């Protein structure tokens, strides 16, 4: 394999974790300056088209496949120093794990960030590896022959060597993935930004059904630095009151789930439209189009998106699969959208 391209020249032939006698050692980084460091790693689970379809529809025997794998990857990155003997213990400022799909592959990408004297390559790689192993555990009942492939570093930045990028032909997967991973420039940490999760479900409000979508949205927002209120749960008939409650305190973002279909009791779009100052029709349409890649039933969703003052409001469907598709659409645009609404952000 061709060696990855680096914009700087590495120390040729020197293994930093060996001392002069060839014994393993932990590198002394006490003399290095604290700098912002970022590393991006990737991998893929090669499986069957059936498994990919089941995961995207959230219909595996073990539910919440991607959410479980994401949390496993994040947790593993935080414990890399315990798993890899000579790694330093780092104060990670962010770990992001995202997934994409080809016909027979689930792709994994992890971005780790810190400010410190040493890099976060191993944390990003560990996140990918453990997320991939978790995916295997979740799908093995359907495809025990699934293979975790290509765990590799894509790029790193920070420190005296600056930016390193794997050659493009090596970084690209053999088959183009429909990915939920944002471009690095699009990822904006929303440190402390207030967000509210609203669930429209008569069954959940009555305690006769489990809430399977509100926690997904809350976890998505929390891992991206939002301060989350909710999930607030309201019966479909009371969703207008629920929206008023969700908007209390003028949060930056409100994401609702449920009540967007054609049932006589589905009233979330109407209640939302009554409050919107401006619509964002492209966002709602992109969410529907994303869902149509999985099921024709996505065309029945009437969800809307828009602005109430400086609060972004987005309706998502009431199924776990529909929520995941909607979040995949929001992920690469959310930081830029919120920046624009707040009066900043690029307009090129």
Secondary structure, 3 states (H helix, E strand, C coil): CCCCCECCCCCCCCCCCECCCCCECCCCCCCCCCEEEEEEEEEEEECCHHHHHHHHCCCCCCCCHHHHHHHHHHHHHHCHHHHCCCCCCCCEEEEEEEEEECCCEEEEEEEEEEEECCCCHHHHHHHHHHHHHHHHHHHCCCCCCCEEEEEEEEEEECCCCCCEECCHHHHCCCCCCEECCCCHHHCCCCCCCEEEEEEECHHHHHCCCCCCCHHHHHHHHHCCCCEEEEEEEECHHHHHHHHHHHHCCCCCEEEEECCCCCCCCCCHHHHHHCCCCEECHHHHHHHHHHHHCCCHHHHHCCCCEEEECCEEEEEECCCHHHHHHHHHHHHHHHHHHHHHHCCCCCCC
